[in-house]
Amino acid sequence: MCLAAALVGVLVFLRKQSLLGESLSHASYPGVVVGVVVASPWITTKNEGLVIAVAVAAGAFVTAWIGLLVIELLQRKVGVRIDAALCFVLSAFFGIGLTIASHVQFTHTTLYLKMLPYLYGQPATMTDVHIVIYGILSLVILLMVILLHKELQAISFDRDFAASLGINVKTIDAVILFLVVLAVVVGIRSVGVVLMSAMLIAPAVAARQWTNNFTMLLIIAALIGLVSGFLGNYLSVEGNRYFSRGDAYWRFALPTGPMIVLVAGVMCILSLLLASERGLLWRKLRALRFRYRCICENILKTLWHFGSENEIALEVVAKYQDISSIYLKFILWRLSSHRWVNNTKPRYYCLTNDGRQWAAKIVRLHRLWELYLADYVGVGVERVHRNAEEMEHIISSEVEEQLTQLLHNPKQDPHDQPIPSKDFVI
């Protein structure tokens, strides 16, 4: 179930329809109730599990599909915004389902109790019949994703390009929506109507942080879905066993459906924080490292302006840096340890030969960019300095070469200051 939901969730996530799963899962609830009531005359002690499972799957599929048609009708025919249409179907259908269920609990009390697992999920009560039915439905989803892999990839990223390749866009759209409805029908038995959307979106969001490749996105999302399903079940069983040993006041249950969603949520949060390229933590560290390099270059440039061989007092350097004195001392210590700066006597610093080369390169890039803005772009001379202060840290060697050729290897900047030659800079 988690595997099927994760695969379909990738398609929904890439199409920016994350709320669609939430709406359709709630829209399926009236079908769950009505399906069980309609099938009640054929329910016996021997076939109870099979009949209820089939009735629920069929009823949920029908009302979820009706909900999908209502969303399309409101959006295309009535002109309602997609977010409003989704919210309307979510609340309206779920309200209808609860209303019907409130009546069924008095007319079919036993059957009503068997419907409750579909509201919040209850995998612990599933039997071999459920494994067969939902296993077949999950296999259908898996096979359709594999067989239509190229078409799904093309339409998920560029519908016009997909149409130009001869792909029937409308048919693939219908297939995707069919898969979404089928995934909802498969998943509500394990995590319930209320939490189903989390199993669609959480694995897709987590996987997206690790890759930009569509195939790998499906594989990673599927693995996250599988791990979430396994650990959710395992933690539910072992957690209930552990917490049932203590005092009765502290006993509480860990239902399987919510535990599956919690595991998926934790994996999603960890991916958002720790993914190598897109993770928040690593992006923050890269930003801090870049800021540290900029401060180092600014300090070297300050020492260069006061004379590359002169010893400059710490107080003088501090006047030109927008950082604390403690951080400044730390960076100067780091520059000294890497032999960019000499600290010949306490609180006085001068550039080493390597430090002069690095500082001269920064000054060269700064003045080249100033000249480019003033002479080539037409920006006023009094306005070029601020932008050059930012650009000097990110201009690559290729851009430097292009600027040199474009400006005919200039010797002075717009302020008539000499531009350090490239020969001096290694």
N, C-alpha and C positions, 0 to 999 in steps of 0.2 A: 504493500500500500504506500509506504513512504517512498519507495523507488519510483512508482508511477507518478505520485504527486510531485516529486522533485523534477522529473523530466518535463512534465507539462508546465510546472512553475517557471522553468527557464523560458518557454515560449511566451507565457503570459508576461513575464518580467521584461523581456526584450521588446514586446509590443506596448509597453507602458500601460498595461491594464491590470495592475496589481489588485485593484479592488474587485475585479471581475470574479475571482474565486470566492471572495467573501460573500458577494451578492448571490452567486449561484448556490453556494452551500446552504445559505439561509433559505433560498427559494426552494431547495429540495425537501425541506422539512414537511410542508403540507403533503407531498407525495409519500413520505414515509408513513404518516398517519393514515392517509386515505388508502394506501396500498395494503397495509395490514388489515384495515377494517374490511375492505373489499374481499380480501383473500380469507377472511375468518371462516366462512362456511366450509372451506376445504382443509382447514387445519385440524389435524388429529395428533394424538400423542406420538405416533411413529414418525410423521412427516413434518412436525411442527417447525423444526429448524430450517429445513429446506424451503418450505412454502413461505415462511416469513422472510427469509433471506432473499428469495426471488421476488416476492411482492415488494419488499422495501427497495431493492435495486431498480425494479421497473417503475415504481411510483416516484422515487426520487429522480430518476432520469427524466420522466415526463414533465414534472413540475419545474425542474431545473431548466429544461429546454424551453418550456413556456416562459419562464422568467427571462431567458436569453432573448426570446422573440419580443417580449415586452420592452426590454432595453433597446433593441434595434428599432422598434416602432416609435418609442418616445424620442430617440435620438434623431432618426431620419425623417419621420413623418410629422412629428409634432414640433421638432426643433428644440427639444430639451437638451441641455448640456449633458455630456456623458457622466460626469460625476454625480449630477442630480438624478439622472436616470438610474444609476447603480444604487444610490442610497434609497431611492423610492422602492425599487424592487426588493432590496434587502429587508427593509422594514415592513413593507406591505405583505410580502409572502410569509415572512416569519410570523407576523401578527396573525395572519390567516391560519397558519399551522398551529400556533398556540391556542387559538380560539377553538379549532376543531378538536385538538387534544384535550382541552378542558372539558369538552362534552364527552369524549370517548372514555375518559377516566371513570365515568359513572356508568356508561352503557357497556363498555368492554374493559373492565378493570384489569383483568389478567393481561390482555393484549397491550393495554396502556403501559404497564410495567415493562413489557418487552420493547416498547418504543423508546423508553428513556435513554438506553445506551446510545441511541443515535443522536441524542441532543448533546451529550458531553463526551461520548466515546466510552467504550468499555471492552477492550480487547480480552480481558480475563475470561469473559463469558463466551468467547468465540469457540466454535467447534470445527471439526474437519470439514463440515459442509461449507462453512464460511471460507475456509482455506481454498477449497476447490473453486467456488464461485468467484471470489475476489482475486484469486490467483489467475484465473482465466482472463478476467477483465484487465488485470495489470499486464498480463502477457500481450493482450491486444494493443494496449497503449505502447508497450515497448517495441513491438514489431512495427507498428505504424510510424513511430519516430525513426526507427532504423531504415525502413523502406523509403520514407519521404524525407530523408535527411537533407539532401541537396535543396529540395524545394522549400523546406521549412527554413533553411539557412538563408536562402535568397530572399524570401518574402519577409523574414524577420528584420532584415537590414535595409532593403531597398525594394519597395513594391514595384516601382516603375522599371527598374532593371530586371526584376523577375518576370514582369509582363513582356519585356522586350526579348527575353529568352524563350518565349512561348509557353511559359508556365501559366496555367489557369488560376489566376489569383483568387477569384471568388471561390473556386473549389477548395483550394488549400485553406482559405479563411474558414470555410465551413468545416473542414477536417480539424483545424485547430480548436474551433469552438466545440466540436464533438468530443475531442480529447479532454478539454477542460471539464465538460459536463461528466464525462466518464470517470475522470480522476476524482471529481467531487463525490460521485456515487461510490467509488471504491474506498475513499478515505474517511467518509463520515462514520463508518463503523468503528474505526480505531481511535480517532481523535475527536469525533463529534462535529456537529454542524457549527458550533460556536468557534472552534479552534482550527477548522479545516484550512482557512486561508493562510495560516502560519506555515503549514506543511507545504503549501504551494510556493510561498515566497521566500521563506527563510533559507532553504538550501540554495536557491538561485542567487539570492543576494550574497550569501557567503562565497559561493563558487565564483561569482563575478569579480571578487577582489583578487583572485589568484591568476586569472587568465583573460586574454582577449580573443581566444580562439573558440569558435562556436562548438566544435566537437569536444574539446577539452572542458568547456563549460558544462555540457551535458554530462560528461563522465564524472567530473568533480561533484556536481550537484547530486547525481545519482548516488555516489559514494557517501556524501554527507547525509542524504536521506536514509540510506541503509544503516549507517552508524547511529543516526538519531533514533531510528526504530529499534535497533538492538539495545542500545544503552538505555533508552526510555523504558523498555520492558524490564531489563535487568535491574535498573535502579529502583523501579517500582516494586518488584518482587523482593529484592534484598532489603530495600528501605522499609517496606511494610513489616518484614520479618524482624528487622532490628528495632524499630520503634514500638513493636507490640510487646517487647520484653519488659519495658519499664513500668513505672507507675501509671495507673489508668488515667490520671490527670494529664500526663504528657503524651499519651498515645494519639497518633493521628495517621491517616492513610495517605499514601502517595499514589493517586490514580494514574494508570498507565498512559492514557491519552495526554493529559497535561504534562506528564514527565517527558513524553516524546517531544512535545512542543518546546518544553524548557531546554532540553538538550540541544535541539535545533537552534533555539534562540541563543544559547551560550556559544555554540559553534559559529553562529553568524556574528556575534559581537567580537569574538576572538579574531575572526577573519577581518572584520572592519578595523581592528586595532593592529594586527600583526602581519597582514599580507605584505609581501616583500616590496611591491611597487605601489599599491594603492592604500596600504594600511595607514591608519591615522598616526600611529606611533612612529613608524619609519619615515613618513612624510614630515613629521615634526622634527625628527632627528636630522633629516636632510636639510630642513630649513635652518635648524640651529647650526649645523656644520657650515652651511653657506654663509650665515651671518658671522660666524667666527672667522671664516676666511676673509670676508669683507673688512672686518675690524683689523685683522692682521695687515691687510693691504693698506688700509687707511693710516695705520701707525707707521708702516714703512715709508709711505708717501710723505707723511709729516716730517719724518727724520730726513728724508731726501731733500725736501724743500728748505730745511735749515742748514743744508750742507751735508753731503753724503759722508764726509770724513769728520765732521764736527761732533763733539760730544754734547748732547742735548739733555737738559735737566728733565726729570720726571714731571715736574709741575708744568713745564712748557708743553710737553707732549699731551698732558691731561687736558689742557685748554681746548684742544682741537678734537677731542674724542667724547662722544656722548655715551659714556659708560662709567660705571663706578670705579673708584680708585683701586679697590681690591681686584676687580676683574681686569683692570688695566695692568696691574702688577703681575697677575697670573699670565696674561698673554705675553707680556714682555719677557717673563721667565721662560715661557714656551719658545718664543722666538730666539732667545739666547741659547737654550738647550739644543735647538736645531741649527745653530750657527748662522742665523739671519741677522742677529744683532749682537754687538759686543757690549758687555757691562763691565767696563774697565775699572770704574770706581763707583761707590754706592750712589744710587739714584741718578746716574748719568749713563746715557746710551748713545751708541753710534752704529752705523750700518757696517756689516761685513761686506766683502766683495760680492758674495751671493745675494746679500740683502740689497745692495745697490742695483744689481741687475734686475731683481724682482721689482723694486720700487720704480726703476726707470721704465720698465715695461708697462706698469700701471699708468704712469704719467704719460707715456707715449699714447696708450689707448685713449686716455682721457682727452688729450689735446687733438688727436685725430678725429674723435667724435665731435668735439666742439667745432672743428674746422668743417667737417661734413655738414653739420646742422647750419652753420653760418653761410658757407659758400655754395653748398649744393641744394640744401632744402630751403634756404632763405629765412631762417630763424634769426631774430635780432641777437647781436653779440651779447647783450646784457642778459639774455635768457637761456644761453646754451650751457652754462656751468652746472646748473642743478641736474639737468638730464644726463650730462656727462658723468656726474658723480655716481649715478646709478648704473649707467651702461658700462663703465670701465671694468666692472667686476664680471661681466658676462660675455664680453666680446671674445669670440674664439679666434684662433690663429688664421682660419680661413677668411673670416670677416675682416680681420686686420689686413690681410694681403689684398683683399678687394678694395678696402678703403685707401690703401697706399697707392694702388694702381689708378683708382678713380680720381684721386686728388693729386696725382703725378708726383708722388714721393715728396710731400711738403716738408719744409724745414721750420716753419713757424705756425703757431695757432692763431686764432682771430685776435687774441690779446697781445700779439707780437712776442709771445714767449717761445723759446726754442723747443722743438719737438725732438726728444732723444732719438737718435738713429737706431735703426733695427740692428745694425752691426754690434751696437753696445749691449743690446738685450739678447741673452741666450734663451 
